[in-house]
Amino acid sequence: QVQLVESGGGLVQPGGSLRLSCAASGIIFSPNTMGWFRRAAGKQRELVATASSGGTPTYADSVKGRFTISRDNAKNSVYLQMNSLKPEDTAVYYCNLDSPNFGQSSWGQGTQVTVSS
């Protein structure tokens, strides 16, 4: 079983920056993809960014050029640097680890990001 622990959320003004972190522990299969999803109030969960163990990151169009995902495979961790934040980025952000070859998909508890003046 995999446990994912997120940190780094909070309240920030429009135009500001935040960095989210997610650390995975437990039995982790490779290859895998780690990523970030978010759910805004009243909306469905949506993909923000993903990074596979050795591939090119992918981003939602709404965050391209503003957010950067990175991984530290030695630490089983994934990060999301969020710059130029907008009020529409306000959501609960969830970390995900997915190893489809092994039927493994795990989620963190979520961290709140609020962008407001």
matplotlib code that plots the C-alpha trace (Angstrom):
import matplotlib.pyplot as plt

x = [0.0, 1.2, 0.8, 1.1, 1.6, 1.1, 2.3, 2.7, -0.8, -2.1, -3.4, -1.6, -2.4, -3.0, 0.3, 2.0, 3.7, 3.4, 5.3, 3.5, 5.3, 4.2, 6.2, 5.3, 6.0, 5.3, 5.6, 6.0, 6.1, 8.0, 7.5, 5.0, 3.6, 3.2, 1.1, -1.2, -4.9, -7.3, -10.9, -12.4, -15.7, -18.6, -16.4, -15.0, -11.5, -9.1, -5.6, -3.0, 0.3, 1.9, 5.5, 6.4, 9.5, 11.5, 9.3, 8.2, 5.9, 2.4, 0.3, -3.2, -3.5, -4.7, -1.4, 1.1, 3.9, 2.9, 3.3, 6.3, 6.2, 9.3, 10.3, 12.9, 12.8, 15.4, 13.0, 9.8, 8.6, 6.9, 6.7, 4.6, 6.0, 3.0, 3.8, 1.6, -1.3, -4.9, -8.1, -9.3, -6.4, -8.2, -8.9, -7.9, -4.8, -4.3, -1.2, -1.5, 0.9, -0.2, 1.5, -0.9, 1.3, 0.7, -2.8, -1.7, -3.2, -3.0, -4.1, -3.1, -5.4, -5.3, -4.0, -6.0, -4.7, -6.5, -5.7, -7.3, -6.6]
y = [0.0, 3.5, 6.6, 10.0, 13.1, 16.6, 19.9, 23.5, 24.7, 28.0, 31.4, 33.6, 36.8, 36.8, 36.8, 35.1, 31.7, 28.5, 25.2, 21.9, 18.8, 15.2, 12.3, 8.7, 5.8, 2.1, -0.4, 1.6, -0.1, 1.2, 2.4, 4.9, 8.3, 10.9, 13.9, 16.6, 17.0, 19.6, 20.0, 23.4, 23.9, 22.7, 21.3, 17.9, 16.9, 17.8, 17.0, 19.7, 18.1, 14.6, 13.3, 9.7, 8.1, 8.9, 10.8, 14.3, 16.1, 16.9, 20.0, 21.2, 24.0, 26.3, 26.0, 25.8, 28.4, 29.0, 25.7, 23.3, 19.7, 17.9, 14.6, 13.3, 9.6, 8.8, 10.4, 9.1, 12.7, 15.1, 18.8, 21.5, 25.0, 27.3, 30.9, 33.7, 32.2, 33.3, 33.2, 30.4, 28.2, 28.0, 24.4, 21.4, 19.9, 16.1, 14.1, 10.9, 7.9, 5.6, 2.3, 0.8, -2.2, -3.3, -2.0, 0.5, 4.0, 6.0, 9.5, 11.9, 13.6, 16.9, 20.4, 23.6, 26.4, 29.7, 32.6, 35.7, 39.4]
z = [0.0, -0.9, 1.2, -0.3, 1.9, 0.4, 1.8, 0.7, 0.1, 1.5, 0.8, -1.8, -3.6, -7.4, -9.2, -6.3, -6.1, -4.2, -4.2, -3.5, -2.4, -2.3, -0.7, -1.4, 1.0, 1.0, -1.8, -5.0, -8.4, -11.4, -13.9, -12.6, -13.2, -10.4, -10.9, -9.5, -9.9, -8.5, -7.6, -7.4, -5.5, -7.5, -10.3, -11.2, -10.5, -13.3, -14.3, -13.6, -14.5, -14.6, -14.8, -15.6, -14.2, -17.3, -19.7, -20.6, -18.3, -19.4, -18.4, -18.6, -21.1, -18.3, -16.4, -19.2, -18.8, -15.2, -13.4, -13.4, -12.3, -11.2, -9.6, -7.3, -7.9, -5.2, -2.7, -4.4, -4.4, -6.8, -6.7, -8.3, -8.6, -9.3, -10.5, -11.6, -9.7, -10.6, -8.6, -10.9, -9.6, -6.2, -5.5, -3.4, -5.0, -4.9, -5.5, -7.5, -8.1, -10.8, -11.8, -14.4, -15.1, -11.5, -11.0, -8.5, -8.1, -5.0, -3.9, -1.2, 1.2, -0.7, 0.1, -0.2, -2.5, -2.3, -4.6, -3.4, -2.6]

ax = plt.figure().add_subplot(projection="3d")
ax.plot(x, y, z, "-o")
ax.set_aspect("equal")
plt.show()
